[in-house]
């Protein structure tokens, strides 16, 4: 049998061991709580580090995108170091990260004419923005004045509403002067090809317009009204084939399209989200009609769900 001192010593050792084990368990518990809290914070898209340009991003169900009200500091005067009072402009770099804009003021003698241009990013060159027949280039003192894309894109020939450009410089644009069709122009061996019509499987239906080409050219999206569609205009997608052509038109489904008018789909510059417009025709009290449009956005992973399985 153990003596009293040995028992006391053993009990004290056991007690210390229990205390140490309890402390370890408590520390493990705190660590687990910290991890759980961290994971919860990580998965909570409303936390600051998970916001997208200050916006709570959507999942695979489209949500209305409402840009925050812009402030005066969001507009930057172009070429302020060499201001030309015959023509000057403001570029927008504010809270709406999806719609670069330029407002141009031109001296018309007794007044200034004001034009607003919506520009498309060139994913292969951040120093160029495109708008229909025109483009602007970044310079040491700001952005250049509007420049023409040249005779192949003459506004007298093509009725361009939307121009989209890939990283390789491939251009896809609509043409309302030719009964609403889409055309494509590639750069081959360093030279730009004359714009060509895309295939009939794409140029079918009414109001075929508002195209978007993926930066890597893996797909194109556009709006069109077809008999098999959900409504007056739906968004369609076509994936690039091994030979470089574009495959069958695929309706983007009832998450994107409704009985209303959907078009204007495009990716955010980083490719994370898909944006599109949904419009509804409404009637005023006097019987006249008008279109009410809202912008939506959705996780771009929805595109992978539409991609044909190999």
C-alpha positions as MATLAB code, in Angstrom:
seq = 'XXXXXXXXXXXXXXXXXXXXXXXXXXXXXXXXXXXXXXXXXXXXXXXXXXXXXXXXXXXXXXXXXXXXXXXXXXXXXXXXXXXXXXXXXXXXXXXXXXXXXXXXXXXXXXXXXXXXXXXXXXXXXXXXXXXXXXXXXXXXXXXXXXXXXXXXXXXXXXXXXXXXXXXXXXXXXXXXXXXXXXXXXXXXXXXXXXXXXXXXXXXXXXXXXXXXXXXXXXXXXXXXXXXXXXXXXXXXXXXXXXXXXXXXXXXXXXXXXXXXXXXXXXXXXXXXXXXXXXXXXXXXXXXXXXXXXXXXXXXXXXXXXXXXXX';
ca = [
       0.000    0.000    0.000;
       1.091    3.548   -0.656;
       1.952    5.774    2.228;
      -0.087    8.914    2.920;
       2.586   11.185    1.435;
       2.720    9.053   -1.682;
      -1.069    9.184   -2.024;
      -1.074   12.948   -1.575;
       1.753   13.289   -4.102;
      -0.064   11.012   -6.564;
      -3.320   12.907   -6.158;
      -1.489   16.220   -6.678;
       0.151   14.876   -9.836;
      -3.175   13.565  -11.108;
      -4.828   16.895  -10.289;
      -2.134   18.800  -12.207;
      -2.574   16.421  -15.124;
      -6.336   17.037  -15.129;
      -5.762   20.776  -15.014;
      -3.331   20.586  -17.948;
      -5.689   18.367  -19.940;
      -8.601   20.712  -19.209;
      -6.548   23.646  -20.403;
      -5.636   21.812  -23.595;
      -9.282   20.891  -24.211;
     -10.325   24.485  -23.590;
      -7.677   25.794  -25.988;
      -8.774   23.264  -28.593;
     -12.369   24.409  -28.090;
     -11.380   28.052  -28.557;
      -9.383   27.132  -31.647;
     -12.354   25.245  -33.084;
     -14.632   28.178  -32.380;
     -12.166   30.503  -34.060;
     -11.978   28.255  -37.130;
     -15.763   27.923  -37.273;
     -16.144   31.669  -36.944;
     -13.527   32.160  -39.651;
     -15.283   29.688  -41.967;
     -18.648   31.317  -41.277;
     -17.162   34.705  -42.037;
     -15.510   33.289  -45.140;
     -18.772   31.819  -46.405;
     -20.783   34.920  -45.570;
     -20.802   36.923  -48.787;
     -21.903   40.033  -46.879;
     -18.544   40.335  -45.081;
     -16.273   43.032  -46.418;
     -13.606   40.738  -47.840;
     -16.220   38.801  -49.805;
     -17.839   41.823  -51.412;
     -17.307   42.466  -55.107;
     -16.466   46.128  -55.686;
     -18.640   46.819  -52.650;
     -21.551   44.686  -53.870;
     -22.813   41.404  -52.435;
     -22.307   38.959  -55.345;
     -25.063   36.612  -56.563;
     -25.070   32.822  -56.782;
     -26.495   30.705  -59.586;
     -29.860   32.502  -59.414;
     -29.866   35.910  -61.165;
     -30.361   38.955  -58.966;
     -31.094   42.569  -59.824;
     -27.953   44.675  -60.016;
     -28.446   48.256  -58.847;
     -25.300   50.390  -59.239;
     -24.569   52.774  -56.416;
     -25.087   56.453  -57.019;
     -21.979   57.952  -58.570;
     -20.195   60.929  -57.064;
     -18.435   63.781  -58.795;
     -15.017   62.291  -57.982;
     -15.961   59.203  -59.998;
     -15.675   61.241  -63.206;
     -12.186   62.107  -64.408;
     -11.384   64.820  -66.920;
      -9.463   63.379  -69.865;
      -6.191   64.952  -71.030;
      -6.381   67.638  -68.343;
      -2.742   68.596  -69.014;
      -3.521   69.506  -72.614;
      -7.185   70.476  -72.508;
      -8.679   71.216  -75.907;
     -11.751   73.444  -75.505;
     -12.994   72.350  -78.928;
     -13.429   68.814  -77.595;
     -12.984   67.404  -74.107;
     -14.417   64.510  -72.173;
     -14.919   62.825  -68.827;
     -14.267   59.136  -68.194;
     -16.243   57.247  -65.557;
     -14.430   55.071  -63.029;
     -16.961   54.929  -60.240;
     -19.152   52.475  -58.410;
     -20.499   50.622  -61.445;
     -17.524   48.444  -62.437;
     -19.307   46.919  -65.415;
     -20.095   49.852  -67.667;
     -17.152   52.083  -68.582;
     -18.482   55.339  -69.937;
     -17.170   58.457  -71.605;
     -19.035   61.745  -71.936;
     -17.701   63.900  -74.780;
     -18.281   67.640  -75.136;
     -17.746   69.117  -78.617;
     -17.813   72.792  -79.466;
     -20.534   73.365  -82.071;
     -20.082   77.138  -82.216;
     -22.812   78.565  -80.037;
     -23.109   75.485  -77.797;
     -21.429   72.241  -76.781;
     -22.871   68.980  -78.090;
     -22.836   66.240  -75.454;
     -22.532   62.549  -76.349;
     -22.264   59.608  -73.972;
     -20.454   56.478  -75.135;
     -20.522   53.083  -73.462;
     -17.225   51.297  -73.979;
     -16.248   47.628  -74.017;
     -13.013   46.407  -72.495;
     -10.409   44.748  -74.656;
      -9.394   41.837  -72.379;
      -6.055   41.543  -74.177;
      -5.128   45.211  -73.908;
      -6.325   47.397  -71.047;
      -5.126   50.465  -72.952;
      -7.960   50.273  -75.511;
     -11.735   50.657  -75.133;
     -14.181   50.046  -77.989;
     -17.524   51.635  -78.758;
     -19.359   50.669  -81.945;
     -17.321   52.183  -84.833;
     -14.868   53.895  -82.511;
     -12.177   53.287  -79.942;
     -10.030   55.288  -77.535;
      -6.457   54.630  -76.391;
      -4.775   55.341  -73.077;
      -2.082   58.004  -73.327;
       0.450   59.469  -70.882;
      -1.987   62.270  -70.054;
      -5.293   60.349  -70.089;
      -7.330   58.857  -72.918;
      -7.113   59.842  -76.566;
      -9.943   61.403  -78.494;
     -12.350   59.093  -80.272;
     -10.774   57.273  -83.206;
     -12.463   55.439  -86.070;
     -11.984   51.687  -86.508;
     -11.512   52.331  -90.213;
     -13.355   51.695  -93.481;
     -14.174   48.054  -92.669;
     -16.402   49.331  -89.852;
     -17.800   52.412  -91.545;
     -21.039   53.547  -89.923;
     -22.497   54.116  -93.379;
     -22.196   50.380  -94.125;
     -22.912   48.689  -90.808;
     -25.610   49.469  -88.269;
     -23.531   48.600  -85.223;
     -25.151   48.782  -81.806;
     -22.743   46.557  -79.847;
     -19.119   45.622  -80.549;
     -17.360   42.897  -78.517;
     -13.648   42.052  -78.724;
     -11.675   38.974  -77.619;
      -8.131   38.839  -76.240;
      -6.867   37.913  -79.726;
      -8.617   40.915  -81.256;
     -11.525   39.022  -82.823;
     -14.481   41.365  -83.169;
     -18.134   40.368  -83.157;
     -20.798   42.989  -83.781;
     -24.451   43.295  -84.696;
     -25.806   45.016  -87.810;
     -29.334   46.414  -87.773;
     -28.921   47.816  -91.292;
     -28.772   44.261  -92.682;
     -31.932   42.881  -91.088;
     -30.380   42.220  -87.664;
     -27.416   39.880  -88.112;
     -24.117   39.206  -86.365;
     -20.747   39.539  -88.073;
     -17.248   38.436  -87.083;
     -13.813   39.808  -87.967;
     -10.646   37.923  -86.990;
      -6.975   38.890  -87.055;
      -5.079   36.379  -89.220;
      -1.297   36.617  -89.675;
      -1.356   40.096  -88.218;
      -4.026   41.397  -90.613;
      -7.677   42.023  -89.883;
     -10.157   40.131  -92.031;
     -13.183   41.702  -93.622;
     -16.232   41.163  -91.382;
     -18.157   37.979  -92.278;
     -21.632   36.794  -91.427;
     -21.850   34.140  -88.734;
     -23.760   30.961  -89.645;
     -27.522   30.623  -90.083;
     -27.803   28.697  -86.812;
     -26.816   31.972  -85.136;
     -28.353   34.492  -87.562;
     -31.866   33.100  -87.181;
     -34.906   34.761  -85.638;
     -35.783   38.407  -85.032;
     -33.810   41.164  -83.313;
     -30.559   39.189  -83.408;
     -28.236   41.624  -81.660;
     -26.109   42.598  -78.632;
     -23.335   39.990  -79.018;
     -20.596   39.148  -76.553;
     -17.503   37.052  -77.262;
     -15.616   35.405  -74.396;
     -12.071   36.723  -73.928;
     -10.692   33.305  -74.935;
     -13.289   33.009  -77.743;
     -14.674   29.796  -76.167;
     -18.263   31.009  -76.609;
     -20.424   33.844  -77.859;
     -23.707   35.109  -76.383;
     -26.359   37.203  -78.076;
     -30.048   38.074  -77.896;
     -32.688   36.911  -80.364;
     -36.428   36.269  -80.619;
     -37.189   32.723  -81.799;
     -40.291   30.583  -81.948;
     -38.893   28.074  -79.442;
     -37.900   30.816  -76.983;
     -39.446   31.823  -73.671;
     -40.511   35.318  -74.684;
     -39.967   38.259  -76.982;
     -36.168   37.983  -76.830;
     -33.922   35.446  -75.117;
     -30.208   35.158  -74.523;
     -28.538   32.393  -76.558;
     -25.047   30.918  -76.309;
     -22.879   29.069  -78.831;
     -19.654   27.275  -77.877;
     -16.559   27.225  -80.034;
     -15.865   23.960  -81.865;
     -12.445   22.291  -82.362;
     -12.197   23.808  -85.854;
     -12.741   27.332  -84.503;
     -16.340   27.672  -85.716;
     -19.297   28.156  -83.399;
     -21.763   25.376  -82.717;
     -25.552   25.251  -82.355;
     -27.423   28.056  -80.635;
     -28.392   27.037  -77.088;
     -31.135   28.871  -75.223;
     -29.677   29.895  -71.855;
     -32.681   28.526  -69.979;
     -35.419   29.707  -67.660;
     -33.033   31.075  -65.037;
     -31.822   33.674  -67.532;
     -34.801   33.991  -69.889;
     -38.486   34.711  -69.214;
     -41.538   35.808  -71.180;
     -40.052   39.323  -71.086;
     -37.174   40.740  -73.172;
     -33.698   39.509  -72.236;
     -30.540   40.581  -74.043;
     -27.215   42.344  -73.622;
     -25.468   39.521  -71.752;
     -21.763   39.994  -71.012;
     -19.140   38.937  -68.497;
     -17.525   41.176  -65.935;
     -13.906   41.931  -66.947;
     -12.589   39.248  -64.579;
     -15.039   36.651  -65.928;
     -16.641   35.936  -62.552;
     -20.174   37.142  -63.231;
     -22.600   37.302  -66.127;
     -24.685   40.433  -66.554;
     -27.759   40.872  -68.740;
     -30.756   43.132  -69.213;
     -34.429   42.263  -68.716;
     -37.003   44.652  -70.160;
     -40.758   44.886  -69.956;
     -43.056   46.932  -72.173;
     -45.520   49.007  -70.182;
     -48.477   51.198  -71.130;
     -48.974   54.778  -69.966;
     -52.364   56.262  -69.103;
     -52.528   57.916  -72.528;
     -52.093   54.536  -74.244;
     -48.486   55.056  -75.307;
     -45.935   52.391  -74.468;
     -42.471   52.476  -72.979;
     -39.827   49.954  -71.988;
     -38.722   49.509  -68.381;
     -35.335   47.796  -68.149;
     -33.475   46.270  -65.196;
     -29.967   44.823  -65.056;
     -29.344   41.387  -63.565;
     -26.201   39.472  -62.679;
     -25.451   35.842  -61.861;
     -22.418   33.668  -61.137;
     -20.679   32.903  -64.446;
     -20.506   29.225  -63.456;
     -24.007   28.997  -64.905;
     -22.333   28.959  -68.329;
     -20.576   25.673  -67.503;
     -23.979   24.098  -66.877;
     -24.914   24.888  -70.489;
     -21.700   23.600  -72.040;
     -22.267   20.352  -74.012;
     -20.554   17.340  -72.505;
     -17.660   16.020  -74.566;
];
